[in-house]
Amino acid sequence: MLTIQHQPENDLLVFLFSGRLDTVASGPIAGEIGRKIDNIREEAGNIPYRVVFDLNEVDYISSSFIRICVNTAKQSQLKGFSIINCKPFLKSTFKISGLDAILNVS
């Protein structure tokens, strides 16, 4: 499940995830994230936004979700990207993949 919070006053876009982010769940999420970022860019006149993925309620991530994280972080005109509220198991997954520092995982 995905909930999106847009805070234009703070130039912030927060994606709150819950459940298992396996390959099946990641497919529709990727499209939704991309559309939301594109829509905000158009509405805000290409003002850069900080994007945060909140994984507080996530128990599992797959390589498909890690790919979503990398692609989102790479998108142009992002003010910053971070992943917050990771459980220890999720943090270790990012660390093993070597992406914990690049994706600003906490």
C-alpha positions in Angstrom: 0.0 0.0 0.0 1.2 3.5 -0.8 0.1 6.8 0.7 1.4 10.1 -0.7 1.8 13.3 1.3 2.6 16.5 -0.7 3.8 19.4 1.4 4.4 22.3 -1.1 5.2 24.8 1.6 8.3 22.7 2.5 9.1 21.5 -1.1 8.6 18.0 0.2 7.0 14.9 -1.2 6.6 12.0 1.2 5.7 8.5 0.1 4.5 6.3 3.0 4.7 2.6 2.3 3.2 -0.4 4.2 3.2 -4.1 4.0 5.4 -6.2 1.8 7.1 -4.4 -1.1 7.7 -7.5 -3.2 7.9 -7.7 -7.0 4.2 -7.9 -7.5 3.5 -4.9 -5.3 6.3 -2.8 -6.7 5.1 -2.8 -10.3 2.1 -0.4 -9.8 3.9 1.6 -7.1 6.7 2.5 -9.6 4.2 4.0 -12.0 2.3 5.9 -9.3 5.5 7.4 -7.9 6.7 8.5 -11.4 3.3 10.1 -12.2 3.2 12.0 -8.9 6.7 13.4 -9.3 6.0 14.4 -12.9 2.6 16.1 -11.9 4.2 18.0 -9.1 7.0 19.2 -11.4 4.4 20.5 -13.9 2.3 22.2 -11.3 5.3 23.8 -9.5 7.1 25.0 -12.6 10.0 22.5 -12.2 10.8 23.7 -8.6 13.0 20.9 -7.1 11.4 18.8 -4.4 12.9 16.7 -1.7 11.5 13.2 -1.9 11.3 10.9 1.2 10.3 7.2 1.3 9.0 6.3 4.7 9.3 2.6 5.4 8.0 2.6 8.9 5.3 0.0 8.2 7.3 -2.1 5.7 8.3 -5.7 6.6 10.0 -6.8 3.3 11.5 -5.2 0.2 12.5 -6.9 -3.0 15.1 -6.0 -5.6 12.3 -4.4 -7.6 11.6 -1.9 -4.8 15.3 -1.2 -4.5 15.3 -0.4 -8.2 12.4 2.1 -7.6 14.5 3.8 -4.9 17.5 4.1 -7.2 15.5 5.4 -10.1 13.7 7.9 -7.9 17.0 9.1 -6.5 18.4 9.6 -10.0 15.5 11.6 -11.3 16.5 15.0 -12.3 15.6 18.1 -10.3 15.3 16.4 -7.0 16.3 18.6 -4.1 17.2 15.4 -2.2 16.2 11.9 -1.6 16.1 9.8 1.6 14.6 6.7 3.0 13.5 6.9 6.6 12.2 4.7 9.4 13.8 1.5 8.2 13.7 -1.5 10.4 17.1 -3.1 11.0 16.5 -5.9 8.5 15.7 -3.4 5.8 18.7 -1.3 6.6 20.9 -4.3 6.3 19.4 -5.1 2.9 20.3 -1.6 1.6 23.8 -1.9 3.2 24.5 -5.3 1.6 23.5 -3.9 -1.8 26.0 -1.0 -1.1 23.2 1.6 -1.5 22.7 2.7 2.1 24.9 5.8 1.8 23.9 6.7 -1.7 20.2 6.6 -0.9 20.6 8.3 2.5 19.0 5.4 4.4 18.1 6.0 8.1 
